[in-house]
Structure formats: structure tokens, C-alpha cells
Amino acid sequence: MSHAEKATIFNKNEAKVNWHDKALWYVREKRDNAAHNVKEWEYLRDLASAIKANVLSDLDTYLVEFEANALKNGIKIHWASDAEEHNAIIGKILDDNNAEKVVKSKSMLTEECHLNPYLEAKGIEVVDTDLGEYIVQIAKETPSHIVLPAIHKTKEEVDELFQEHLGTKPSNGNPEYLTNEARKHLRGKFLKADVAITGVNFAIADTGGIVVCTNEGNADMGSHLANVHIASMGIEKIIPKEAHLGIFLRLLARSATGQPITTYSSHFNKPAEGKEMHIVIVDNGRTEQLSREDFRASLHCIRCGACMNTCPIYRRSGGHSYEATIPGPIGSILSPGKDLTKHSSLPFASTLCGSCSNVCPVKINIHEQLYKWRQIIVKDVKQPIVKKSILKIAGSVLAKPKLYDFAGKSARFMLKYTPRFMIYSKLNAWGKARELPEIKNENFDQWYKINRKK
Amino acid sequence: MGRDSILKAIKQHKPDLLPLPEIDGARFDDDVNLLDIFKHNVTLVGGSIKEIDKTLIDQEIKKQFPDAKSIVALAEASSLGTISVNKQTNPHDLATIDLAIVNGAFGVAENGAVWISEKESIVRVLPFITNDLVVILSKEQLYLHMLNAYDAISTRDRSFGVFISGPSKTADIEQCLVIGAQGAMSLTILLV
């Protein structure tokens, strides 16, 4: 199904779409307030972007440096070319430790690799411990947002899910009650887990350490209790120096939720005494993206989600309409690199307004990359015949001023005199759920000529 | 194998070397009252903060947490501890801790965070698994922003350390902020 078709389904519940739209815009506003309170915010963005560009231009050196430093500190390092290798490596670590129970904190990479179904097929219990991820896990869904995984669910829906899975009492979706019940349930899971799996926000080449950021404390509850901690990271998570965290941590949470920093920014440099720590470094298509000059900068992403919160399309179509692990504007420039045919509708899920690029803390030119993907897609992927012919006609009309003028006049005439039922018919997508503008007699060109004389 | 093929692919595909930018730290300097900003931000992130005389710490904690029974006190300024911990303590044994009292190494004004390393918490899980967390912090130990903070820990013995900004929280149910997710339910900073 294309993005537009999936978005149509999401738009059937108008009240929910309106809530979704407003809730995410509110997060965007909180981001603005937080950003405006920081002296030299734009300089921070410039630095972050330049550091990431340097990282990509010397990524192999940094990865080798990171590995050497981590090994020195007793951390075990694994490399995985693709999702299959990633899952097999984790499967083997679990086997080696006779692990049966796993707690996970948020990791978009393990979602990308479909780790949960792989482990479940091996008979291992996997519990997602971020509250939003836990909600989508018991609902047998995927996250619809990378920072707010259950943003598509109403509190009443969560209430019902918890009644079924946790035996809670009906509460009309009381967030305090439901969160506290989840806390009690997840405590039990943390205390019994054999292995904790986390993501990685930043991997630091000059120390061999990693930083994991959460608000809930779930990554720490998992990793400090279990005997084995496995952290999965994409190759692009590297930053050269620990001091650079002073740049990235100032940007990350402010861009994501408007908080000045996440509640917990945990720095793991050595396994605790008597425990094991593993890091799995994953490619899974990233080196291919690195080879594409126009799209390389998409690997700067620090997964804050700001581009989703600000995107007028994302807010009104919901994360699931993208059918990709990473939805929204950034997902729409990452996903075509993985499977151009499957994700060919995503770069069109944009007005090219550029708001995503404006809020991006690492200054990825998202809207320009969306446009560039479109150029490739119309060449490589079959386009609907209606779209093709309409664009062809539009092209020839726009190339000829006289024809354009005539077309404008006809359109104004038609809009003025055609019966309403014909204008607001199925054929005119612009008449769906909105009133078309009132028609004036002259076009802008004529209006300007008249008014300039005044 | 993964390693060699990944490194080879990167070498093949990476662009020409781009320089690492110099960071002009002076541009972030700001002539502000660190204490005021720190206090403001601790409150903003859901924590509570109080300036207090060192001798009145235990009295204050008892007043704020009258029901706390299982207490781990690692800050020498408090003698309320009922459970002692050391490096060999099994972290699972701390599951029923009501209150942990630890020193904070320093605070960061711009975001209300405190740095707590394994040196201060002894057992890594302690500041997370405890129901309530009290951090004793010297008001002399404040930095303006994170760049300064990383300068301050640049020569530490690295094992585990965490910036904690407020109590654990979530807004995953309809964006309603709920304090007390999987980590500590409250964070109190006592400034001495």
C-alpha cells in the first residue's frame, strides 16, 4: 500500500488525527522554547553537523579506534554486516549464557533487524521496557514514532490493553495508574532478566565507551541488574571525542521533547565487576547509503524525532502510514536506500516545505534529499499513468506563458460557473474536505498591473 | 566476516576527509548566576532542591521521607543508613530500598543534571532502583553547561557514570507527563 493509501485509513478517525496533529505540534513548540533558551543554538547545530560530516569521512578509522579502546576496557565487540548476522550474534551470546529472559530498552536498530521475532522463535522471552514500546509490544504493533512509540494510541486503548495483559482495573485511561501498574510489572521483569539489550545513542572513539539516554531509567534498570549487557549500534553512532557529547547532549533532548536533557544520560565504559558487556556494530545498508553522495548526510541523524513532530504530513498521517522502521521525513530519505520499490511513495509524502531541515539538530538537508529521491524514483519506479500524464500536461502548459494565461482564465471561469457538485467531485482532490478559494476576476499579473498604477 | 567487509566498504565509499571543527567554547560563556539557573532547572525537570546547613541534612531528610525504612546512605553527611553496601553487593538485593542518599560530584546549571559515577553510587543500579533519591551537592560544584561538565570529567577513571536530571518520568500515555517510570520516583537535591 502507498503512503497516501495508508494515510487515508489513519484519517478515518478525524478526532484522533486532530489530536495527533496537535499533540505533536505541541512537542515542536516545546522544542522551540528549549532551543531559544540556549545561547548560540545555531552554532551548536553547525558544530554537530560538521562533527558528523568529519565522522563519515573517516568512519573506518574511528570505528577501529573505538573497538581498540573498548576491548582494552573489557568490552566484547562484534561486527554484523546485516540484520541476520546481528540477530545471530545476539542469539549466540544468549545461548552461551543459557539466557531465557531478556529485557530490552529502546533501540530502533533492533526494530530494524526484527530481533524480537527472531528471539521469540528461539523460545526466549523478550520484554520491551520503555513504556511506549511495551504498549506497542503487547498490542502486537510497531512503534509509530522513534521517540514517542505509542503516540498513535489513545489512553482508553492503553487501558484496555493493560486490562487484558496486566489484569488492571478499568480506569478510563488514567495515565498515573496505568504507568504505575506497568512499573510494578516491569520491575519483576528487570529482576528476573538474564540479559539486557539496549541501543546506543553515542559511541565515543577516544574512550571506547557508549552513552545511552532515557527518561524512564529502563536501560539502566535492565543493564545494571542482568549479568550480561548487549548494546546494538549502527556504524554511524560514532563520535570522535567524549568532549563532543557536550555538543550532542545539549541538542538531543531539546530537539526531541523540549527537555534540557534526558533524565538519564548513562556512560558505560567498562562492564561491572563479574559481568559481561557486548557491543554489536551493525552495517545493514549503512555503507551503501554512505556511497550515495546526495544522501550520505542522512547518516548524521541522532534520532531525535524533531522532523516528525514538525512535519505537516507526518502529523496528519501517523507513523504507521510510512510502513518503515523509521517513519517521517528522515525515514523517507533513509528507507528508499534500503528498498526503492517498496518505499517509493515515501519521498512524495512531503510538501517540501523544509521545516524538517530547519529543526534538524545536525542540519540534514532532509527536504532537498526528498526532492532528489523523487528524481530517482520517477526514473526507476513505474509511476501511475494519471500522475504521469497530468504532470506532462502541466509541464507543457507551464512552459508556454500564453497557454498558461489561457489555462488560468479557463480555470477561474470554470470554478466560478461550474455547479458545486461537479467541482467537489471525486475527480478534484483539492476539493476534498476544504472549500476552494473565492474566485476573483483577474489573476495576480493583471491585479499587479492595475494596482501598480494607483 | 563482518568486520573486514564493513571496514572495506567504508574505505571504498567514504568521501574525502573533512576537518573536525574547532570548538570555540568562549561563544557559550554567559555571565549568569549559576546557582539560580541550576535551581530553576532542577525544578523544571521535576526535581526538588533546597539549600541547607550541613548539620541539618538528616533532620530534613527525615522530615521529607518519614516512612523510609530501608535506607542506603553513602554520603558521609548523613547517618541515616540502615543498609550497608559495597562493591560486592548483589544489585538484586537493593530491590526493596526506600531511599538512597548519595553525593553528587557536580551539577550542571543549564539542565539541572548532577553527575553521579560509580565512585558515588558504589553499586551502579542504586540511584535507579531506589524508590526515592537524595543527592547531596556542594553549591561550589556547579558548571554552566555540558561542555564545561565534560571538561570536569575528562580525566576521570572511566567505568560507569550518569547525568541525572530529575526523577524518572514518561509521557508515553497520550503525552501526559507521569513522574516515576522505571527509575526513582523522586529526586531531591540538598545543596550545602
HADDOCK unambig.tbl for C-alpha pairs under 7 A between the chains (distance, minus, plus):
assign (segid A and resid 39 and name CA) (segid B and resid 28 and name CA) 6.24 0.50 0.50
assign (segid A and resid 40 and name CA) (segid B and resid 28 and name CA) 6.48 0.50 0.50
assign (segid A and resid 47 and name CA) (segid B and resid 21 and name CA) 6.64 0.50 0.50
assign (segid A and resid 50 and name CA) (segid B and resid 20 and name CA) 6.82 0.50 0.50
assign (segid A and resid 50 and name CA) (segid B and resid 21 and name CA) 6.32 0.50 0.50
assign (segid A and resid 51 and name CA) (segid B and resid 20 and name CA) 5.75 0.50 0.50
assign (segid A and resid 51 and name CA) (segid B and resid 21 and name CA) 6.46 0.50 0.50
assign (segid A and resid 53 and name CA) (segid B and resid 18 and name CA) 6.70 0.50 0.50
assign (segid A and resid 54 and name CA) (segid B and resid 17 and name CA) 6.83 0.50 0.50
assign (segid A and resid 54 and name CA) (segid B and resid 18 and name CA) 4.93 0.50 0.50
assign (segid A and resid 54 and name CA) (segid B and resid 19 and name CA) 5.78 0.50 0.50
assign (segid A and resid 54 and name CA) (segid B and resid 20 and name CA) 5.48 0.50 0.50
assign (segid A and resid 56 and name CA) (segid B and resid 14 and name CA) 6.51 0.50 0.50
assign (segid A and resid 57 and name CA) (segid B and resid 14 and name CA) 5.29 0.50 0.50
assign (segid A and resid 57 and name CA) (segid B and resid 15 and name CA) 5.16 0.50 0.50
assign (segid A and resid 57 and name CA) (segid B and resid 16 and name CA) 6.00 0.50 0.50
assign (segid A and resid 57 and name CA) (segid B and resid 17 and name CA) 4.92 0.50 0.50
assign (segid A and resid 57 and name CA) (segid B and resid 18 and name CA) 5.99 0.50 0.50
assign (segid A and resid 58 and name CA) (segid B and resid 17 and name CA) 6.38 0.50 0.50
assign (segid A and resid 59 and name CA) (segid B and resid 10 and name CA) 6.88 0.50 0.50
assign (segid A and resid 60 and name CA) (segid B and resid 7 and name CA) 5.48 0.50 0.50
assign (segid A and resid 60 and name CA) (segid B and resid 10 and name CA) 6.05 0.50 0.50
assign (segid A and resid 60 and name CA) (segid B and resid 11 and name CA) 6.54 0.50 0.50
assign (segid A and resid 79 and name CA) (segid B and resid 2 and name CA) 5.15 0.50 0.50
assign (segid A and resid 79 and name CA) (segid B and resid 3 and name CA) 5.15 0.50 0.50
assign (segid A and resid 80 and name CA) (segid B and resid 2 and name CA) 5.01 0.50 0.50
assign (segid A and resid 81 and name CA) (segid B and resid 2 and name CA) 4.94 0.50 0.50
assign (segid A and resid 81 and name CA) (segid B and resid 6 and name CA) 6.48 0.50 0.50
assign (segid A and resid 131 and name CA) (segid B and resid 172 and name CA) 6.24 0.50 0.50
assign (segid A and resid 132 and name CA) (segid B and resid 172 and name CA) 5.01 0.50 0.50
assign (segid A and resid 148 and name CA) (segid B and resid 172 and name CA) 6.32 0.50 0.50
assign (segid A and resid 150 and name CA) (segid B and resid 172 and name CA) 6.33 0.50 0.50
assign (segid A and resid 151 and name CA) (segid B and resid 172 and name CA) 6.98 0.50 0.50
assign (segid A and resid 151 and name CA) (segid B and resid 174 and name CA) 6.45 0.50 0.50
assign (segid A and resid 154 and name CA) (segid B and resid 174 and name CA) 6.01 0.50 0.50
assign (segid A and resid 155 and name CA) (segid B and resid 173 and name CA) 5.82 0.50 0.50
assign (segid A and resid 155 and name CA) (segid B and resid 174 and name CA) 5.84 0.50 0.50
assign (segid A and resid 175 and name CA) (segid B and resid 173 and name CA) 5.99 0.50 0.50
assign (segid A and resid 175 and name CA) (segid B and resid 176 and name CA) 6.73 0.50 0.50
assign (segid A and resid 176 and name CA) (segid B and resid 178 and name CA) 5.91 0.50 0.50
assign (segid A and resid 179 and name CA) (segid B and resid 181 and name CA) 6.65 0.50 0.50
assign (segid A and resid 183 and name CA) (segid B and resid 181 and name CA) 6.06 0.50 0.50
assign (segid A and resid 183 and name CA) (segid B and resid 182 and name CA) 5.61 0.50 0.50
assign (segid A and resid 191 and name CA) (segid B and resid 92 and name CA) 6.49 0.50 0.50
assign (segid A and resid 215 and name CA) (segid B and resid 168 and name CA) 5.77 0.50 0.50
assign (segid A and resid 215 and name CA) (segid B and resid 169 and name CA) 5.60 0.50 0.50
assign (segid A and resid 215 and name CA) (segid B and resid 170 and name CA) 6.43 0.50 0.50
assign (segid A and resid 216 and name CA) (segid B and resid 168 and name CA) 4.80 0.50 0.50
assign (segid A and resid 216 and name CA) (segid B and resid 169 and name CA) 5.12 0.50 0.50
assign (segid A and resid 216 and name CA) (segid B and resid 170 and name CA) 5.94 0.50 0.50
assign (segid A and resid 216 and name CA) (segid B and resid 181 and name CA) 5.06 0.50 0.50
assign (segid A and resid 216 and name CA) (segid B and resid 182 and name CA) 5.24 0.50 0.50
assign (segid A and resid 216 and name CA) (segid B and resid 183 and name CA) 5.99 0.50 0.50
assign (segid A and resid 217 and name CA) (segid B and resid 128 and name CA) 6.50 0.50 0.50
assign (segid A and resid 217 and name CA) (segid B and resid 168 and name CA) 6.04 0.50 0.50
assign (segid A and resid 217 and name CA) (segid B and resid 182 and name CA) 5.45 0.50 0.50
assign (segid A and resid 217 and name CA) (segid B and resid 183 and name CA) 4.68 0.50 0.50
assign (segid A and resid 218 and name CA) (segid B and resid 182 and name CA) 5.49 0.50 0.50
assign (segid A and resid 218 and name CA) (segid B and resid 183 and name CA) 6.78 0.50 0.50
assign (segid A and resid 220 and name CA) (segid B and resid 125 and name CA) 6.89 0.50 0.50
assign (segid A and resid 221 and name CA) (segid B and resid 125 and name CA) 6.52 0.50 0.50
assign (segid A and resid 221 and name CA) (segid B and resid 128 and name CA) 6.46 0.50 0.50
assign (segid A and resid 221 and name CA) (segid B and resid 129 and name CA) 6.75 0.50 0.50
assign (segid A and resid 224 and name CA) (segid B and resid 124 and name CA) 6.23 0.50 0.50
assign (segid A and resid 224 and name CA) (segid B and resid 125 and name CA) 5.32 0.50 0.50
assign (segid A and resid 225 and name CA) (segid B and resid 91 and name CA) 6.02 0.50 0.50
assign (segid A and resid 225 and name CA) (segid B and resid 92 and name CA) 6.46 0.50 0.50
assign (segid A and resid 225 and name CA) (segid B and resid 125 and name CA) 6.95 0.50 0.50
assign (segid A and resid 243 and name CA) (segid B and resid 147 and name CA) 6.73 0.50 0.50
assign (segid A and resid 243 and name CA) (segid B and resid 150 and name CA) 5.60 0.50 0.50
assign (segid A and resid 246 and name CA) (segid B and resid 146 and name CA) 4.63 0.50 0.50
assign (segid A and resid 246 and name CA) (segid B and resid 147 and name CA) 4.22 0.50 0.50
assign (segid A and resid 246 and name CA) (segid B and resid 150 and name CA) 6.33 0.50 0.50
assign (segid A and resid 247 and name CA) (segid B and resid 147 and name CA) 6.83 0.50 0.50
assign (segid A and resid 250 and name CA) (segid B and resid 146 and name CA) 6.83 0.50 0.50
assign (segid A and resid 260 and name CA) (segid B and resid 111 and name CA) 5.01 0.50 0.50
assign (segid A and resid 261 and name CA) (segid B and resid 111 and name CA) 6.08 0.50 0.50
assign (segid A and resid 262 and name CA) (segid B and resid 165 and name CA) 6.84 0.50 0.50
assign (segid A and resid 263 and name CA) (segid B and resid 164 and name CA) 5.41 0.50 0.50
assign (segid A and resid 263 and name CA) (segid B and resid 165 and name CA) 4.48 0.50 0.50
assign (segid A and resid 263 and name CA) (segid B and resid 166 and name CA) 5.84 0.50 0.50
assign (segid A and resid 263 and name CA) (segid B and resid 167 and name CA) 6.86 0.50 0.50
assign (segid A and resid 263 and name CA) (segid B and resid 168 and name CA) 6.27 0.50 0.50
assign (segid A and resid 264 and name CA) (segid B and resid 162 and name CA) 6.50 0.50 0.50
assign (segid A and resid 264 and name CA) (segid B and resid 163 and name CA) 5.74 0.50 0.50
assign (segid A and resid 264 and name CA) (segid B and resid 164 and name CA) 4.88 0.50 0.50
assign (segid A and resid 264 and name CA) (segid B and resid 165 and name CA) 6.49 0.50 0.50
assign (segid A and resid 265 and name CA) (segid B and resid 162 and name CA) 5.48 0.50 0.50
assign (segid A and resid 265 and name CA) (segid B and resid 163 and name CA) 5.14 0.50 0.50
assign (segid A and resid 265 and name CA) (segid B and resid 164 and name CA) 6.77 0.50 0.50
assign (segid A and resid 266 and name CA) (segid B and resid 161 and name CA) 6.05 0.50 0.50
assign (segid A and resid 266 and name CA) (segid B and resid 162 and name CA) 4.32 0.50 0.50
assign (segid A and resid 266 and name CA) (segid B and resid 163 and name CA) 6.56 0.50 0.50
assign (segid A and resid 267 and name CA) (segid B and resid 160 and name CA) 5.56 0.50 0.50
assign (segid A and resid 267 and name CA) (segid B and resid 161 and name CA) 5.17 0.50 0.50
assign (segid A and resid 267 and name CA) (segid B and resid 162 and name CA) 5.79 0.50 0.50
assign (segid A and resid 268 and name CA) (segid B and resid 159 and name CA) 6.42 0.50 0.50
assign (segid A and resid 268 and name CA) (segid B and resid 160 and name CA) 4.98 0.50 0.50
assign (segid A and resid 268 and name CA) (segid B and resid 161 and name CA) 7.00 0.50 0.50
assign (segid A and resid 269 and name CA) (segid B and resid 158 and name CA) 5.84 0.50 0.50
assign (segid A and resid 269 and name CA) (segid B and resid 159 and name CA) 4.78 0.50 0.50
assign (segid A and resid 269 and name CA) (segid B and resid 160 and name CA) 5.89 0.50 0.50
assign (segid A and resid 270 and name CA) (segid B and resid 159 and name CA) 4.75 0.50 0.50
assign (segid A and resid 270 and name CA) (segid B and resid 160 and name CA) 6.78 0.50 0.50
assign (segid A and resid 283 and name CA) (segid B and resid 6 and name CA) 6.73 0.50 0.50
assign (segid A and resid 287 and name CA) (segid B and resid 9 and name CA) 6.13 0.50 0.50
assign (segid A and resid 287 and name CA) (segid B and resid 10 and name CA) 5.81 0.50 0.50
assign (segid A and resid 287 and name CA) (segid B and resid 13 and name CA) 6.96 0.50 0.50
assign (segid A and resid 290 and name CA) (segid B and resid 13 and name CA) 6.00 0.50 0.50
assign (segid A and resid 290 and name CA) (segid B and resid 14 and name CA) 6.26 0.50 0.50
assign (segid A and resid 291 and name CA) (segid B and resid 13 and name CA) 4.48 0.50 0.50
assign (segid A and resid 291 and name CA) (segid B and resid 14 and name CA) 6.52 0.50 0.50
